[in-house]
Amino acid sequence: MAKAQTIARTIPFKTILARAEKRKGGPKALQKLLPPKPDPKALAKFPDDRILAEMTRRVFSAGFAWSVIENKWPGFEKAFLGFKPSKLVFQPDDFWDGLLSDARIVRNGAKITSVRENAAFVQEIAREHGSFGQFLAKWPSSDQIGLLDLLTKRGSRLGGNSGQMFLRFVGWDGFVTSQDMVACLRDAGLDIAEEVKSKGDLAKVQSQFNAWAAETGLPYVHLSRICAMSIGENRSLH
């Protein structure tokens, strides 16, 4: 009952869409700023090594200038053996210890360890579902918070924004609780904190996006991006 009341108080998405179109120069201009519509078939074919690579990129980018990680990325690929989970899970401790002094990468011990743990995580999910991409392709957007919870519990350092950005960059259809997007939700009438961290607030965000998806038929990634572009300064990727 409480969730229904929360959603009932929020403004319809068409109001947010109209505001975003006005801010960005009209419907056609706004459409050009939206990412491609998510393709579950393409996601299902996403190789496990690229899944692990994207996990690693998001983990190392957290709290770091993304440009630094991007500039070093060719070195990351070589240092981590092309992110092949089947190779990495069998590497001895000496291999991982050596990376702590490897100038090709950012030498953060906890984040290096996360690659080892996430290689095992990716391999486990692949054994259970055929591949990590197939697993993601079957997970419904209406339960993103369940998927984020799984990434947090079974993966390493994939909680919070890192998990959301990982899903966004591999093409899974979901929202990102960026500063602008959350400001949009609060402006629309959703009772959540300025920084969405609690499970309760995440549940409210999920319910609102489920309602907007039913109202509009739009993918969640478009709802998220349009919402963010309707307000604020659009500081980052949404």
N, C-alpha and C positions, 0 to 999 in steps of 0.2 A: 504493500500500500504506500509506503514511504517513497519508494522509487517512482511510482506513478505520479505522486504529488510533485516530486522534484522535477520530473520531465514536463509536467503540465504547466509549470511556472515559467519555463524557458520560452524564448521567442522562436518562431518557426525558422527553419534553415533558409527559406527563400529571402528572409530579411537580411541574413548574414551574407548570402550570395550577392544580393543587390548592392550591399555596401562594399564588398570586395571588388565587384565589377566597376563601381564608381571610382574607387581608389586606384585601380590598376589600368584605367583607360578603356573600359567597356568589356563586354562578354568575350569578344575574340581575343583581346589582349590578355585577359585573365586565363583563357584556355591555353594560350601559349606558355604560360608560367607553370602549368600543371604537368606532373610526370606522366609517363605512359600508364595506361590502365594496367593493373597487375595481371599477370598471366600465370595461372596455376600450373599449366602444362610446362611452361618454361622453367618455373621454379622446381618442379618435380625432377627436371633433368640437370639441375644445378649440381656440379661435381662436389664431392665431399671435401676435396682439397681447397676448393674455392670458398666453401662454407667456413672451414677453419681459418682460411686467410682473412675473410671478412670479420670473423670473430676477433681475431688478433688485431686487425687494423682498428677496430672500435675500442678494444681494451687499451691499446697503447695510445690512442687519440684522446682518451678520457683525461682531462686535466692537463693536456698538452696542446701546443699549437698544431693543428692538423697539417699545416704545410711542412713541418719538420718531419712528421711521419711519412708523408707522401714523398718527400725528397729522398728519404732513406729507404723507401719501399723495395727497390731492387735488391738492396742488401738484406732486407728481411727475408725475401723470397729464397735467396741463396743460403742464408744462415739457418733457416728453418726447413731446409730440404724440400722446397716447393710446397710445404704444408701438407704433405702426404701423411694422413693419420697412421697408415699402416707402417710407415718408416719411423715416424716420431715415437710411437708407443714402445718401440723396441730399443730406443737409444739409451745407453747407460748413463749413470749419473755424471760421469766425466764429460759427456757431450753437453749436458745442460750447465754444468759448472763452467765450461769453457765459454759459453755464451755471455757470461757475466763480464768478460773482458773483450768481447767482440765489438769492435768499433763500427761494424756495418749496421748495427741496430742500436736502439735506445736501451742502455744497460740497466734496466729496472728488474731487480731480482724477483719480486712478487709477480710482475707481469710476464716475465719469462716462464716462471713456473706455471702460470695460467695456460700457456700454450700446450705444455705437456698434459695438463689435466683436461683441457678442452679437446685435445686429440683423442684421448680415451673416451670422452663424452660423445664426440661425433661418431666414433667407431661403434659405440654401444647403441646409439640411436639407429645407425645404419643397419646393424645386425637385426634390430627389432622391426624396422620398417622398410628395408630395402636400400634406402639412402636417407640422408638428413633432409635433402630437398623434397623427397616424397613425403616424409613426415610433416614438413612445414606446409606443403601444398594441401594436405588433408585437414589441417587444423583450421577451424572456422574463425573468421574475423570477429564474430560476435563474442568470442571468448579470448580476447588478447590477454587479459589479465591472468588467465589460466596458463597461457603459453609463457608469459613473462615469469610467472612463479616457477614453472618447470626449468626455464633457463637459469634462474637464480639458484635453485636447489641442486640441479644436476650439473650445471656448468660452473665455470670459474670466472668470477669478476664480470658476470653478464647481467647483473642487477641494474635497476634504475635506467638512466638514459642510455647506457651502453647496450643493453638488451634491445631497447626500442630502436636505436639507430642501426644495430645489426639487422633487425628484421626489415627496416626500411631499405637498407642498401642491397639486400639480397632479393628484394622485390616482393616481400610478403605484404599483404594488404592490411595495414594497420595505422594507428595514430601515433603521433609523437607529442608528448606533453611539454612542448617548448614554452618559453615565456609568453610569446604572443598567442599561441593557441590556448593556453590556460586563461590568459586575459580575455580572450574571446568568449570562452565558456562562462567565466565569471560575469562578464558584461551581459551575456544572454540570460543570466539568472540562476546558474548552477552554483549551489552552495559548496564550494571547495576552496582549499587554501591557495595562496599565490604560488606555492611550490607543491606540486602533487607528489607526495611521497607515501602517504598512508594507504593501506588496502581499501579503507572506506572511501577515500577520494577517488582512487582508481576505479572502484566499482561504480561510482557515480558517473565518471567520465565514460566508462564502457556502456552504461545504460543509455547515456545521452547519444553516443555515437550509434548505438543499435537503433534508437528511435529515429535519428536523422537518416540513417541508411534506409530504413523502412519508408520514411517519408519521401525521400528523393530518388532512391535507386542508385545513388552514386557510390563508388568505391570509398572505403574508409580513408585511403591515402588522399583522395581528392577532398573529402570533407575536412580532413585535418589541415591540409594546405590552404584551402579556401578560408577556413575559419581563422587561421593565423594571418592571412593576408588582408583580412577585413578590419584589422585593428593594430595598434602599436607601430613599431618601427621596422618590423620584419628583419630582425637581427641575424637570424640563422636559418638553416634548413629545417623544414617542418614536416 
